[in-house]
Amino acid sequence: MTKVWIDQDLCTGDGLCAEICPDVFFGQDDGLYYVKEEASHFGSQTLYDGKANSAGADGQARIPDGMLDSVIEAAEECPGECIFIEVE
């Protein structure tokens, strides 16, 4: 299983991640970006139900099938270099 998370201390709030992969990344009212899991990708086993659970590594989300390339692109394009991908 591959997961992704954002270090909000490094996030610049540019939103490139959400432009590249809106199914995984989204912005909050605090101007920072977070990861999410959508029920449409994981059914009833969604961890966060489309909302940020926690910041940082505690707020990891599974990467849906077929979206790994987009998540990697988002991480590479991120000006804050704050997106981390982990393989379990």
PDB file as gemmi writes it, atoms N, CA and C in Angstrom:
CRYST1    1.000    1.000    1.000  90.00  90.00  90.00 P 1                      
ATOM      1  N   MET A   1       0.844  -1.174   0.000  1.00  0.00           N  
ATOM      2  CA  MET A   1       0.000   0.000   0.000  1.00  0.00           C  
ATOM      3  C   MET A   1       0.892   1.241   0.000  1.00  0.00           C  
ATOM      4  N   THR A   2       0.524   2.197  -0.812  1.00  0.00           N  
ATOM      5  CA  THR A   2       1.272   3.448  -0.898  1.00  0.00           C  
ATOM      6  C   THR A   2       0.426   4.565  -0.308  1.00  0.00           C  
ATOM      7  N   LYS A   3       1.061   5.370   0.539  1.00  0.00           N  
ATOM      8  CA  LYS A   3       0.365   6.472   1.198  1.00  0.00           C  
ATOM      9  C   LYS A   3       1.096   7.785   0.930  1.00  0.00           C  
ATOM     10  N   VAL A   4       0.387   8.872   1.116  1.00  0.00           N  
ATOM     11  CA  VAL A   4       0.947  10.202   0.915  1.00  0.00           C  
ATOM     12  C   VAL A   4       0.528  11.090   2.084  1.00  0.00           C  
ATOM     13  N   TRP A   5       1.384  12.037   2.414  1.00  0.00           N  
ATOM     14  CA  TRP A   5       1.055  13.023   3.439  1.00  0.00           C  
ATOM     15  C   TRP A   5       1.776  14.316   3.136  1.00  0.00           C  
ATOM     16  N   ILE A   6       1.306  15.392   3.753  1.00  0.00           N  
ATOM     17  CA  ILE A   6       1.887  16.726   3.560  1.00  0.00           C  
ATOM     18  C   ILE A   6       2.380  17.246   4.898  1.00  0.00           C  
ATOM     19  N   ASP A   7       3.579  17.794   4.899  1.00  0.00           N  
ATOM     20  CA  ASP A   7       4.113  18.478   6.071  1.00  0.00           C  
ATOM     21  C   ASP A   7       3.649  19.931   5.990  1.00  0.00           C  
ATOM     22  N   GLN A   8       2.619  20.271   6.762  1.00  0.00           N  
ATOM     23  CA  GLN A   8       2.047  21.614   6.693  1.00  0.00           C  
ATOM     24  C   GLN A   8       3.024  22.709   7.131  1.00  0.00           C  
ATOM     25  N   ASP A   9       4.058  22.355   7.874  1.00  0.00           N  
ATOM     26  CA  ASP A   9       5.070  23.355   8.247  1.00  0.00           C  
ATOM     27  C   ASP A   9       5.866  23.824   7.034  1.00  0.00           C  
ATOM     28  N   LEU A  10       5.908  23.001   5.988  1.00  0.00           N  
ATOM     29  CA  LEU A  10       6.637  23.349   4.768  1.00  0.00           C  
ATOM     30  C   LEU A  10       5.722  23.842   3.650  1.00  0.00           C  
ATOM     31  N   CYS A  11       4.418  23.626   3.794  1.00  0.00           N  
ATOM     32  CA  CYS A  11       3.454  23.957   2.745  1.00  0.00           C  
ATOM     33  C   CYS A  11       3.429  25.470   2.506  1.00  0.00           C  
ATOM     34  N   THR A  12       3.547  25.862   1.236  1.00  0.00           N  
ATOM     35  CA  THR A  12       3.525  27.279   0.869  1.00  0.00           C  
ATOM     36  C   THR A  12       2.136  27.749   0.454  1.00  0.00           C  
ATOM     37  N   GLY A  13       1.191  26.818   0.335  1.00  0.00           N  
ATOM     38  CA  GLY A  13      -0.181  27.171  -0.015  1.00  0.00           C  
ATOM     39  C   GLY A  13      -0.399  27.501  -1.470  1.00  0.00           C  
ATOM     40  N   ASP A  14       0.529  27.114  -2.342  1.00  0.00           N  
ATOM     41  CA  ASP A  14       0.389  27.415  -3.766  1.00  0.00           C  
ATOM     42  C   ASP A  14      -0.751  26.636  -4.427  1.00  0.00           C  
ATOM     43  N   GLY A  15      -1.033  25.447  -3.949  1.00  0.00           N  
ATOM     44  CA  GLY A  15      -2.146  24.669  -4.477  1.00  0.00           C  
ATOM     45  C   GLY A  15      -1.875  23.899  -5.747  1.00  0.00           C  
ATOM     46  N   LEU A  16      -0.606  23.823  -6.159  1.00  0.00           N  
ATOM     47  CA  LEU A  16      -0.292  23.055  -7.360  1.00  0.00           C  
ATOM     48  C   LEU A  16      -0.688  21.592  -7.203  1.00  0.00           C  
ATOM     49  N   CYS A  17      -0.559  21.063  -5.998  1.00  0.00           N  
ATOM     50  CA  CYS A  17      -0.904  19.664  -5.759  1.00  0.00           C  
ATOM     51  C   CYS A  17      -2.381  19.414  -6.074  1.00  0.00           C  
ATOM     52  N   ALA A  18      -3.249  20.324  -5.629  1.00  0.00           N  
ATOM     53  CA  ALA A  18      -4.684  20.164  -5.857  1.00  0.00           C  
ATOM     54  C   ALA A  18      -5.044  20.361  -7.327  1.00  0.00           C  
ATOM     55  N   GLU A  19      -4.283  21.175  -8.037  1.00  0.00           N  
ATOM     56  CA  GLU A  19      -4.507  21.339  -9.468  1.00  0.00           C  
ATOM     57  C   GLU A  19      -4.120  20.074 -10.222  1.00  0.00           C  
ATOM     58  N   ILE A  20      -3.031  19.453  -9.807  1.00  0.00           N  
ATOM     59  CA  ILE A  20      -2.530  18.256 -10.485  1.00  0.00           C  
ATOM     60  C   ILE A  20      -3.350  17.027 -10.124  1.00  0.00           C  
ATOM     61  N   CYS A  21      -3.717  16.889  -8.862  1.00  0.00           N  
ATOM     62  CA  CYS A  21      -4.413  15.685  -8.398  1.00  0.00           C  
ATOM     63  C   CYS A  21      -5.483  16.047  -7.354  1.00  0.00           C  
ATOM     64  N   PRO A  22      -6.617  16.611  -7.796  1.00  0.00           N  
ATOM     65  CA  PRO A  22      -7.643  17.050  -6.860  1.00  0.00           C  
ATOM     66  C   PRO A  22      -8.337  15.909  -6.112  1.00  0.00           C  
ATOM     67  N   ASP A  23      -8.191  14.679  -6.581  1.00  0.00           N  
ATOM     68  CA  ASP A  23      -8.790  13.548  -5.876  1.00  0.00           C  
ATOM     69  C   ASP A  23      -8.026  13.185  -4.611  1.00  0.00           C  
ATOM     70  N   VAL A  24      -6.818  13.718  -4.453  1.00  0.00           N  
ATOM     71  CA  VAL A  24      -5.990  13.385  -3.290  1.00  0.00           C  
ATOM     72  C   VAL A  24      -5.674  14.607  -2.444  1.00  0.00           C  
ATOM     73  N   PHE A  25      -5.519  15.773  -3.053  1.00  0.00           N  
ATOM     74  CA  PHE A  25      -5.099  16.976  -2.329  1.00  0.00           C  
ATOM     75  C   PHE A  25      -6.208  18.031  -2.330  1.00  0.00           C  
ATOM     76  N   PHE A  26      -6.326  18.767  -1.225  1.00  0.00           N  
ATOM     77  CA  PHE A  26      -7.295  19.856  -1.161  1.00  0.00           C  
ATOM     78  C   PHE A  26      -6.839  20.901  -0.153  1.00  0.00           C  
ATOM     79  N   GLY A  27      -7.311  22.132  -0.368  1.00  0.00           N  
ATOM     80  CA  GLY A  27      -6.958  23.235   0.519  1.00  0.00           C  
ATOM     81  C   GLY A  27      -7.995  23.419   1.609  1.00  0.00           C  
ATOM     82  N   GLN A  28      -7.535  23.938   2.726  1.00  0.00           N  
ATOM     83  CA  GLN A  28      -8.398  24.244   3.863  1.00  0.00           C  
ATOM     84  C   GLN A  28      -8.440  25.759   4.059  1.00  0.00           C  
ATOM     85  N   ASP A  29      -9.303  26.201   4.966  1.00  0.00           N  
ATOM     86  CA  ASP A  29      -9.445  27.630   5.257  1.00  0.00           C  
ATOM     87  C   ASP A  29      -8.167  28.251   5.809  1.00  0.00           C  
ATOM     88  N   ASP A  30      -7.279  27.420   6.347  1.00  0.00           N  
ATOM     89  CA  ASP A  30      -6.024  27.947   6.890  1.00  0.00           C  
ATOM     90  C   ASP A  30      -4.998  28.272   5.806  1.00  0.00           C  
ATOM     91  N   GLY A  31      -5.356  28.038   4.519  1.00  0.00           N  
ATOM     92  CA  GLY A  31      -4.469  28.349   3.402  1.00  0.00           C  
ATOM     93  C   GLY A  31      -3.467  27.258   3.098  1.00  0.00           C  
ATOM     94  N   LEU A  32      -3.547  26.153   3.826  1.00  0.00           N  
ATOM     95  CA  LEU A  32      -2.629  25.038   3.624  1.00  0.00           C  
ATOM     96  C   LEU A  32      -3.349  23.884   2.946  1.00  0.00           C  
ATOM     97  N   TYR A  33      -2.569  22.943   2.453  1.00  0.00           N  
ATOM     98  CA  TYR A  33      -3.130  21.801   1.736  1.00  0.00           C  
ATOM     99  C   TYR A  33      -2.946  20.519   2.533  1.00  0.00           C  
ATOM    100  N   TYR A  34      -3.885  19.617   2.318  1.00  0.00           N  
ATOM    101  CA  TYR A  34      -3.966  18.357   3.045  1.00  0.00           C  
ATOM    102  C   TYR A  34      -4.270  17.235   2.066  1.00  0.00           C  
ATOM    103  N   VAL A  35      -4.147  16.001   2.520  1.00  0.00           N  
ATOM    104  CA  VAL A  35      -4.509  14.853   1.701  1.00  0.00           C  
ATOM    105  C   VAL A  35      -5.861  14.314   2.155  1.00  0.00           C  
ATOM    106  N   LYS A  36      -6.522  13.624   1.250  1.00  0.00           N  
ATOM    107  CA  LYS A  36      -7.838  13.062   1.567  1.00  0.00           C  
ATOM    108  C   LYS A  36      -7.998  11.711   0.894  1.00  0.00           C  
ATOM    109  N   GLU A  37      -8.945  10.969   1.394  1.00  0.00           N  
ATOM    110  CA  GLU A  37      -9.397   9.741   0.758  1.00  0.00           C  
ATOM    111  C   GLU A  37     -10.867   9.923   0.448  1.00  0.00           C  
ATOM    112  N   GLU A  38     -11.253   9.624  -0.768  1.00  0.00           N  
ATOM    113  CA  GLU A  38     -12.649   9.740  -1.155  1.00  0.00           C  
ATOM    114  C   GLU A  38     -13.319   8.366  -1.115  1.00  0.00           C  
ATOM    115  N   ALA A  39     -14.530   8.341  -0.636  1.00  0.00           N  
ATOM    116  CA  ALA A  39     -15.270   7.088  -0.542  1.00  0.00           C  
ATOM    117  C   ALA A  39     -15.422   6.427  -1.906  1.00  0.00           C  
ATOM    118  N   SER A  40     -15.482   7.213  -2.963  1.00  0.00           N  
ATOM    119  CA  SER A  40     -15.636   6.638  -4.299  1.00  0.00           C  
ATOM    120  C   SER A  40     -14.436   5.785  -4.696  1.00  0.00           C  
ATOM    121  N   HIS A  41     -13.291   5.997  -4.058  1.00  0.00           N  
ATOM    122  CA  HIS A  41     -12.093   5.206  -4.354  1.00  0.00           C  
ATOM    123  C   HIS A  41     -11.937   4.000  -3.446  1.00  0.00           C  
ATOM    124  N   PHE A  42     -12.436   4.106  -2.226  1.00  0.00           N  
ATOM    125  CA  PHE A  42     -12.176   3.066  -1.234  1.00  0.00           C  
ATOM    126  C   PHE A  42     -13.425   2.499  -0.572  1.00  0.00           C  
ATOM    127  N   GLY A  43     -14.603   2.942  -0.959  1.00  0.00           N  
ATOM    128  CA  GLY A  43     -15.830   2.431  -0.358  1.00  0.00           C  
ATOM    129  C   GLY A  43     -15.924   2.755   1.115  1.00  0.00           C  
ATOM    130  N   SER A  44     -16.429   1.820   1.878  1.00  0.00           N  
ATOM    131  CA  SER A  44     -16.659   2.073   3.294  1.00  0.00           C  
ATOM    132  C   SER A  44     -15.381   2.079   4.118  1.00  0.00           C  
ATOM    133  N   GLN A  45     -14.249   1.774   3.507  1.00  0.00           N  
ATOM    134  CA  GLN A  45     -12.998   1.727   4.254  1.00  0.00           C  
ATOM    135  C   GLN A  45     -12.217   3.033   4.167  1.00  0.00           C  
ATOM    136  N   THR A  46     -12.896   4.113   3.853  1.00  0.00           N  
ATOM    137  CA  THR A  46     -12.248   5.409   3.780  1.00  0.00           C  
ATOM    138  C   THR A  46     -11.790   5.847   5.165  1.00  0.00           C  
ATOM    139  N   LEU A  47     -10.544   6.309   5.249  1.00  0.00           N  
ATOM    140  CA  LEU A  47      -9.999   6.741   6.530  1.00  0.00           C  
ATOM    141  C   LEU A  47     -10.507   8.118   6.948  1.00  0.00           C  
ATOM    142  N   TYR A  48     -10.611   9.045   6.005  1.00  0.00           N  
ATOM    143  CA  TYR A  48     -10.877  10.434   6.359  1.00  0.00           C  
ATOM    144  C   TYR A  48     -12.153  10.994   5.760  1.00  0.00           C  
ATOM    145  N   ASP A  49     -12.846  10.240   4.916  1.00  0.00           N  
ATOM    146  CA  ASP A  49     -14.118  10.649   4.329  1.00  0.00           C  
ATOM    147  C   ASP A  49     -14.040  12.037   3.693  1.00  0.00           C  
ATOM    148  N   GLY A  50     -12.965  12.300   2.930  1.00  0.00           N  
ATOM    149  CA  GLY A  50     -12.859  13.542   2.191  1.00  0.00           C  
ATOM    150  C   GLY A  50     -12.454  14.752   2.999  1.00  0.00           C  
ATOM    151  N   LYS A  51     -12.117  14.563   4.262  1.00  0.00           N  
ATOM    152  CA  LYS A  51     -11.721  15.681   5.104  1.00  0.00           C  
ATOM    153  C   LYS A  51     -10.363  15.371   5.724  1.00  0.00           C  
ATOM    154  N   ALA A  52      -9.602  16.405   5.992  1.00  0.00           N  
ATOM    155  CA  ALA A  52      -8.307  16.195   6.635  1.00  0.00           C  
ATOM    156  C   ALA A  52      -8.533  15.681   8.044  1.00  0.00           C  
ATOM    157  N   ASN A  53      -7.880  14.617   8.385  1.00  0.00           N  
ATOM    158  CA  ASN A  53      -7.996  14.065   9.728  1.00  0.00           C  
ATOM    159  C   ASN A  53      -6.977  14.726  10.632  1.00  0.00           C  
ATOM    160  N   SER A  54      -5.733  14.690  10.233  1.00  0.00           N  
ATOM    161  CA  SER A  54      -4.648  15.272  11.010  1.00  0.00           C  
ATOM    162  C   SER A  54      -3.642  15.898  10.059  1.00  0.00           C  
ATOM    163  N   ALA A  55      -2.835  16.757  10.578  1.00  0.00           N  
ATOM    164  CA  ALA A  55      -1.758  17.345   9.793  1.00  0.00           C  
ATOM    165  C   ALA A  55      -0.549  16.424   9.840  1.00  0.00           C  
ATOM    166  N   GLY A  56       0.347  16.620   8.911  1.00  0.00           N  
ATOM    167  CA  GLY A  56       1.605  15.883   8.904  1.00  0.00           C  
ATOM    168  C   GLY A  56       1.438  14.401   8.667  1.00  0.00           C  
ATOM    169  N   ALA A  57       2.409  13.636   9.155  1.00  0.00           N  
ATOM    170  CA  ALA A  57       2.444  12.193   8.923  1.00  0.00           C  
ATOM    171  C   ALA A  57       1.261  11.476   9.557  1.00  0.00           C  
ATOM    172  N   ASP A  58       0.639  12.071  10.571  1.00  0.00           N  
ATOM    173  CA  ASP A  58      -0.538  11.459  11.186  1.00  0.00           C  
ATOM    174  C   ASP A  58      -1.756  11.538  10.270  1.00  0.00           C  
ATOM    175  N   GLY A  59      -1.688  12.358   9.247  1.00  0.00           N  
ATOM    176  CA  GLY A  59      -2.798  12.527   8.313  1.00  0.00           C  
ATOM    177  C   GLY A  59      -2.549  11.872   6.977  1.00  0.00           C  
ATOM    178  N   GLN A  60      -1.959  10.707   6.984  1.00  0.00           N  
ATOM    179  CA  GLN A  60      -1.673   9.995   5.739  1.00  0.00           C  
ATOM    180  C   GLN A  60      -2.953   9.533   5.061  1.00  0.00           C  
ATOM    181  N   ALA A  61      -2.888   9.459   3.731  1.00  0.00           N  
ATOM    182  CA  ALA A  61      -3.996   8.932   2.948  1.00  0.00           C  
ATOM    183  C   ALA A  61      -3.462   7.908   1.967  1.00  0.00           C  
ATOM    184  N   ARG A  62      -4.250   6.882   1.726  1.00  0.00           N  
ATOM    185  CA  ARG A  62      -3.880   5.896   0.717  1.00  0.00           C  
ATOM    186  C   ARG A  62      -4.015   6.519  -0.664  1.00  0.00           C  
ATOM    187  N   ILE A  63      -3.125   6.148  -1.572  1.00  0.00           N  
ATOM    188  CA  ILE A  63      -3.183   6.647  -2.941  1.00  0.00           C  
ATOM    189  C   ILE A  63      -4.042   5.691  -3.755  1.00  0.00           C  
ATOM    190  N   PRO A  64      -5.098   6.189  -4.401  1.00  0.00           N  
ATOM    191  CA  PRO A  64      -5.968   5.317  -5.192  1.00  0.00           C  
ATOM    192  C   PRO A  64      -5.235   4.696  -6.384  1.00  0.00           C  
ATOM    193  N   ASP A  65      -5.708   3.529  -6.790  1.00  0.00           N  
ATOM    194  CA  ASP A  65      -5.150   2.874  -7.976  1.00  0.00           C  
ATOM    195  C   ASP A  65      -5.204   3.826  -9.156  1.00  0.00           C  
ATOM    196  N   GLY A  66      -4.129   3.875  -9.914  1.00  0.00           N  
ATOM    197  CA  GLY A  66      -4.076   4.699 -11.110  1.00  0.00           C  
ATOM    198  C   GLY A  66      -3.734   6.150 -10.870  1.00  0.00           C  
ATOM    199  N   MET A  67      -3.541   6.568  -9.623  1.00  0.00           N  
ATOM    200  CA  MET A  67      -3.243   7.974  -9.340  1.00  0.00           C  
ATOM    201  C   MET A  67      -1.828   8.200  -8.826  1.00  0.00           C  
ATOM    202  N   LEU A  68      -1.040   7.145  -8.737  1.00  0.00           N  
ATOM    203  CA  LEU A  68       0.318   7.292  -8.213  1.00  0.00           C  
ATOM    204  C   LEU A  68       1.142   8.259  -9.052  1.00  0.00           C  
ATOM    205  N   ASP A  69       1.039   8.181 -10.376  1.00  0.00           N  
ATOM    206  CA  ASP A  69       1.817   9.081 -11.235  1.00  0.00           C  
ATOM    207  C   ASP A  69       1.454  10.542 -10.986  1.00  0.00           C  
ATOM    208  N   SER A  70       0.165  10.823 -10.799  1.00  0.00           N  
ATOM    209  CA  SER A  70      -0.267  12.202 -10.528  1.00  0.00           C  
ATOM    210  C   SER A  70       0.231  12.684  -9.176  1.00  0.00           C  
ATOM    211  N   VAL A  71       0.226  11.792  -8.184  1.00  0.00           N  
ATOM    212  CA  VAL A  71       0.711  12.159  -6.845  1.00  0.00           C  
ATOM    213  C   VAL A  71       2.217  12.428  -6.896  1.00  0.00           C  
ATOM    214  N   ILE A  72       2.941  11.602  -7.625  1.00  0.00           N  
ATOM    215  CA  ILE A  72       4.387  11.817  -7.782  1.00  0.00           C  
ATOM    216  C   ILE A  72       4.647  13.143  -8.487  1.00  0.00           C  
ATOM    217  N   GLU A  73       3.889  13.441  -9.537  1.00  0.00           N  
ATOM    218  CA  GLU A  73       4.041  14.718 -10.242  1.00  0.00           C  
ATOM    219  C   GLU A  73       3.777  15.890  -9.300  1.00  0.00           C  
ATOM    220  N   ALA A  74       2.727  15.777  -8.481  1.00  0.00           N  
ATOM    221  CA  ALA A  74       2.411  16.837  -7.523  1.00  0.00           C  
ATOM    222  C   ALA A  74       3.570  17.043  -6.549  1.00  0.00           C  
ATOM    223  N   ALA A  75       4.154  15.945  -6.076  1.00  0.00           N  
ATOM    224  CA  ALA A  75       5.284  16.041  -5.147  1.00  0.00           C  
ATOM    225  C   ALA A  75       6.491  16.692  -5.819  1.00  0.00           C  
ATOM    226  N   GLU A  76       6.734  16.341  -7.078  1.00  0.00           N  
ATOM    227  CA  GLU A  76       7.884  16.914  -7.796  1.00  0.00           C  
ATOM    228  C   GLU A  76       7.697  18.397  -8.092  1.00  0.00           C  
ATOM    229  N   GLU A  77       6.461  18.821  -8.356  1.00  0.00           N  
ATOM    230  CA  GLU A  77       6.182  20.216  -8.709  1.00  0.00           C  
ATOM    231  C   GLU A  77       5.989  21.114  -7.496  1.00  0.00           C  
ATOM    232  N   CYS A  78       5.818  20.545  -6.325  1.00  0.00           N  
ATOM    233  CA  CYS A  78       5.536  21.311  -5.122  1.00  0.00           C  
ATOM    234  C   CYS A  78       6.690  22.249  -4.774  1.00  0.00           C  
ATOM    235  N   PRO A  79       6.450  23.572  -4.723  1.00  0.00           N  
ATOM    236  CA  PRO A  79       7.537  24.499  -4.402  1.00  0.00           C  
ATOM    237  C   PRO A  79       8.021  24.381  -2.959  1.00  0.00           C  
ATOM    238  N   GLY A  80       7.165  23.892  -2.069  1.00  0.00           N  
ATOM    239  CA  GLY A  80       7.555  23.744  -0.664  1.00  0.00           C  
ATOM    240  C   GLY A  80       8.219  22.414  -0.358  1.00  0.00           C  
ATOM    241  N   GLU A  81       8.239  21.514  -1.354  1.00  0.00           N  
ATOM    242  CA  GLU A  81       8.805  20.176  -1.176  1.00  0.00           C  
ATOM    243  C   GLU A  81       8.268  19.516   0.093  1.00  0.00           C  
ATOM    244  N   CYS A  82       6.940  19.599   0.257  1.00  0.00           N  
ATOM    245  CA  CYS A  82       6.321  19.156   1.503  1.00  0.00           C  
ATOM    246  C   CYS A  82       5.487  17.886   1.359  1.00  0.00           C  
ATOM    247  N   ILE A  83       5.452  17.299   0.163  1.00  0.00           N  
ATOM    248  CA  ILE A  83       4.635  16.097  -0.072  1.00  0.00           C  
ATOM    249  C   ILE A  83       5.528  14.876   0.038  1.00  0.00           C  
ATOM    250  N   PHE A  84       5.113  13.945   0.882  1.00  0.00           N  
ATOM    251  CA  PHE A  84       5.908  12.737   1.137  1.00  0.00           C  
ATOM    252  C   PHE A  84       5.097  11.501   0.773  1.00  0.00           C  
ATOM    253  N   ILE A  85       5.735  10.590   0.055  1.00  0.00           N  
ATOM    254  CA  ILE A  85       5.106   9.349  -0.383  1.00  0.00           C  
ATOM    255  C   ILE A  85       5.804   8.205   0.309  1.00  0.00           C  
ATOM    256  N   GLU A  86       5.010   7.317   0.900  1.00  0.00           N  
ATOM    257  CA  GLU A  86       5.569   6.167   1.638  1.00  0.00           C  
ATOM    258  C   GLU A  86       4.960   4.868   1.127  1.00  0.00           C  
ATOM    259  N   VAL A  87       5.793   3.869   0.965  1.00  0.00           N  
ATOM    260  CA  VAL A  87       5.336   2.552   0.540  1.00  0.00           C  
ATOM    261  C   VAL A  87       5.417   1.643   1.750  1.00  0.00           C  
ATOM    262  N   GLU A  88       4.314   0.972   2.046  1.00  0.00           N  
ATOM    263  CA  GLU A  88       4.298   0.042   3.188  1.00  0.00           C  
ATOM    264  C   GLU A  88       4.375  -1.380   2.697  1.00  0.00           C  
TER     265      GLU A  88                                                      
END                                                                             
